[in-house]
Amino acid sequence: MNIIRRSMALLVFTVIGLGGCAHEWSSMSDPHPVTAADMQAVLRDEWSRHLFWIRNVVLDNAKSDLRSRDFAEKAVATNTRDMAKTFAPFYGDAVSERFRNLLTKHYGMIKAYSEATVAGNKRRQDAAIVEFASITDEMATFFSGINPPLSKETVRNLFATNVDHHAAQINKFQDKDYADEEETWPVMEHHVYVIADALTAALVKQFPTKFNWRFRV
């Protein structure tokens, strides 16, 4: 239990440092970055929040804490909406909504895998993994379609790794292997930063006149 408390305290302070109290899940509304660095910061914050709240959902599932899980799920939905809106100034509302739907499906499969794991249902776990692969391909097609600098293979690999991380985390929670989960959390967070940075770099390359200077990692 001490490990869980230390881990949660670290997560709370991380989210506070990124831009607000962990329980203030409304995040940024209508973010309009004016520099590449602004865009990078916004996407890193949004992906970090996305990861944080999904972690809470799957942990609450493993603990059968339905009240906390429902709160975290609302936070995931708000974060998904905010992340999608970040792309609207570049691609319009219709494309933004398509991304929101894809990200919602992506989360839905994470939740389905979590619930199947808690139930000990291998068939449902396997079905969720198949759906993960399908949605990852949809993500790859979507981003490479709206932004040619992003190849399908690049996007597919980014989201496939993200899926692997979530599945591993869910299994660690189910096994009550909190120490190992605590060690893998920084790896998961680093990877969502890689996703955010790849999306930022592609936006800057596609829309250079919308930014005050070029993106640098």
N, C-alpha and C positions, 0 to 999 in steps of 0.2 A: 504493500500500500504506500509506503514511503516513496518508492520509485515512481508510482503513478502520480503522487502529489508533486514531486520534484519536476516530473515531465510536464505536467499541466501548468505549473508555475512558469516554467521556461517558455511554454507556448504562449501563455498570456502576455508575458513581458515582450516576447517577440512580436506579437500582433500589435501591442501598444506602441512599440517602437516603430512599426511600419505605418502607423497612422490612426490610432484611436483605441479605445477600450475594446477588449475582445467581445464584450456583450453588445457593443454598438455596431451591429452587423449591417446597418443600412449603407455603409461604405460611402464612396463618392458618388454623387449624382451628377450626370452630365459633365464628365471630365473632358476638357478640351486642351490637350497638351500643345504647347507652342514650340517646344524643342524636342530633339530626339531623346535627351536625358529625361525630360518630363514624361514622354511616352513610355520609356523603359521603366521609370519609377511607378507609373500607374499600373502597367501590366504586371510588374513584379508583385506589387501590393495585391492586386486582384487575384493572381494565381496563388499567392501565399494564403490569402483568406479562403480561397476555394479549397486548398489542401487542408487547412486548419479545421474548417467546419465539416468536411467529409470525414476527417479523422474522428471528430466528435460523434458523428452519426454512427460509424461502424463500432466505435468503442461502446457507445450507449446500447447498440444492438447486442453486443457480446455480453453486456451487463444486464440486459433486459430492463433498461431504464428508459421507458417509452416517453415519459414526459420530457426528459432532457433531449432525447432523440428528436422529438417533434419540433422543439425549439431550434435545434441545429439544422433540421431540414428546411425550416423557413429561412434560415440564414444562407443555406446553400442556394435556395431559389432566388433570393435577393442578389447574392453575389453573381449568379449566372446572368441575371438581367443586367446588372451593372457592367459586367465584362462584355456582354454583347453590345451594349450601348456605346462602348468605347470605339467600336469599329464603324458606327453609323456615320460620323463625319467624313469617312473615307469612301464607304461603299453604299451608303443609304440605308434606310430603315428595313427594307425587304431582306437584304443580305444579313443585316444585323439580327433580324428575327430568325433567319435560317441557322445562324451560328448558335443562337440561344437554344433552339430546338435540338441541335446536335449535342450541345453541351449537357442539356437536360437528359437526353438519351444516354449519354456517357455516364452521367451520375446514376441514372436509373439502373444501369447494369452493375455498377459498383454496389449499390444497395441490394440488388437481387443476389449478387454473389455473397454479400455479407449475410443476408437472411438464410441462404442455402447452407452456408457454413455453420451458422448457429444451429440450424435444424439437423445438421449432419447428413444432408441430402446431396450425395455425390452427383447424381443425375442432374439436379438443378444447378450445381456448381459448374458442371461441364457445359450445360446449355448457356449459362451466363458467359463463359469464356468464349464460346462460339459467337455470341452476340457482341462481345468486346471486339473481336477481330473484325466483324462486319462494320461496327461503328467507327473503328479506327480507319478502315478503308474509306468510309464516308467522309471523315475528317480530312484525310489526305486528298481526296478528290475535291472537296470544298475549298480548302486553302490554296491548293495548286491552281484551281480554276479561277479564283478571284485575284491571286497574286502570283504571276509567273515566276518570280525569283524563288518561290518556295516549291521545291520538287515534291512529287507524291512520296517518294521514298524517304525524304527527310522528315516530312510530317508524319508519315506512318511510323517511322522509328521513334520519333519523339513521343507519340501517344501510346505506342505499344509498350515502351519502357514505363510510362506513367501507369498504365494498366497493371503491369507486372508488380510495380511498387505497391499499388493498392491491394492487390490480391495477397501479396506476402504479408502486408500489415494486418489484414483481416485474419489471416491464419495465425499470426503471432498473438493477436488479442484472444482468439479462440483458445489457444494453447496456454494463455496467461503468461506468455513469455515477454513480460513488460520490459525487462532489461535489454533484450535484443531489439525490441521495437524502438526503444529510446535511442539506441545506437544508429538505427537505420533512418530515423526521422530526418537528420540533417542531409542525408543522401537524397531523400524524397524532395526536401525543400530546395536543394541545389538544382535538382532536375527541373522543377517547375520554373526556376529562374532561367534555365537554359531554354525552355519553351518560350517564356516571355521575351528573352533577348533575341531569339530567332524570329519571332513575329515582329518585334520592333525593327530589327535590321531589314526585314523584307519590306515593311511599310516605308521606311526611309528611302530604300532603293526605288520603290515604286512611285512614291510621292515626295520627291526631294524638295519641291517648292513649298510644301506644307510645314517644313521644319526650318529652324533658324541655323542649325549646323548639323553636320553628319553624326550619325550614331557611332559611338565607340564603346566597346565592352570594358 
